[in-house]
Each structure stands twice: as C-alpha cells, then as structure tokens.
Amino acid sequence: MSAGPRRLPGDPSRAEMIARMIRVDHAGEYGAKRIYDGQLAVLGRSPVAPTIRRMAEQEQRHLAAFDKLIGERRVRPTLLSPLWHAAGFALGAATALLGERAAMACTVAVEEVIDEHYRRQSETLGEAEPAFKATIDEFRHDEIEHRDIGLAHGAEQTPGYAALTGAIKAGSRLAIWLSTRV
C-alpha cells in the first residue's frame, strides 16, 4: 500500500493528478513569461530592466521544461492559453505603467501564490515522482528569489500595495484553479 492521502470516489487518478499539475504549471510559467513581456514593453529601458530580463529568462527556462513535459507525458495544455497570453501581458504592462515598484509588487504577489502552489505540489508528490518533484522544488526556489527581488526593489512602498497584491493574488489563484481543469 502506498503512503499518501486516501483517494475518495470521484478523485482524479494519480496519473490525472500529475497531468493536471503539468497542465497548470505549464500555464503558470507561460503566464509569468507574458507578465514579464508586458513589464519589459513598458520598462525595457529603465534601470530595473536588466533585473526583469533576468527573471524573464528564468521563467522562459521553466516554460521550456514544462513544454518538454507536456510532450513527454502527452498532457493536453490548458485551453485557456489564449486568455493567459493576453491577460499576462496586460497585467505586466498595466502594473509597469504604474511604475517600477508596482511592477515589482505584481511580481511579489504572483510569486507568493506560486511559492504556495509549488510547495503543495511538492508535498503531494512525495517520493512518487522524484524527477518531477526536483523540477518543482528547483523552480519554487527561483520563484522565491523573484519575490525577494521584488521586495528588495521597494514593492511594498507601492501606493495601494495591499489592495493591488490582494487582487493579483486572487486572480492568480483563479487562474490556477481554471488551468488545472480547463
């Protein structure tokens, strides 16, 4: 008998649970890349641009890893990719238009949700999928680093920080829920 949470009737199989994880993580990394694309469209010549570019490059590496997993595991990507394409860019550009600190507040909010999301996935995987778990743990470390960069760049000094980050976190959680299922 395997360790882990007991399954109830109607719960997804282990294979479906892994497929959902890959689907949502792929969507999330795609959304993150688009957020940084939007931020760079506005702040591409600002002093913070090299920092945003470095974070964007890490997100592109994450996305490439999930692109590979989607193919290897034959997982259907979310049908909401066109929405995340537009919404991610719009969120990045809109927060960047509010200034560098607001762009960093966006990063902090998204990365705090992703940290929590990846932590739960890592715990759920346990030792059953060591390579996938290692990928999630590595990417979680990068996301925590991005959050810390945002904080170091004055994210919390953004006017309306609590309201802005609260709205972004709620949207991120909704995107996770939807992308897992659709």
Salt bridges, closest charged atoms under 4 A:
GLU16 OE2 - ARG20 NE 3.37
GLU16 OE2 - ARG23 NH1 3.98
ASP25 OD1 - HIS117 NE2 2.84
GLU29 OE1 - HIS62 ND1 3.23
ASP37 OD2 - LYS33 NZ 2.87
ASP37 OD2 - ARG34 NH1 3.21
GLU59 OE1 - HIS62 ND1 3.35
GLU59 OE2 - HIS146 ND1 3.11
ASP67 OD1 - HIS26 NE2 2.61
GLU72 OE2 - LYS68 NZ 3.71
GLU111 OE2 - HIS146 ND1 3.03
GLU112 OE1 - LYS169 NZ 2.49
ASP115 OD1 - ARG140 NE 2.50
ASP115 OD2 - ARG147 NH1 3.83
GLU116 OE2 - ARG120 NH1 2.95
GLU116 OE1 - ARG173 NH2 3.67
GLU123 OE2 - ARG119 NH1 3.13
GLU129 OE1 - ARG73 NH2 2.68
ASP137 OD2 - LYS133 NZ 3.19
GLU138 OE2 - ARG61 NH1 2.83
ASP142 OD2 - ARG61 NH2 2.80
ASP142 OD2 - HIS62 NE2 2.75
ASP142 OD1 - HIS141 ND1 3.96
GLU143 OE2 - HIS62 ND1 3.18
GLU143 OE1 - HIS146 ND1 3.38
GLU145 OE2 - ARG54 NH2 3.03
ASP148 OD1 - ARG147 NH2 2.83
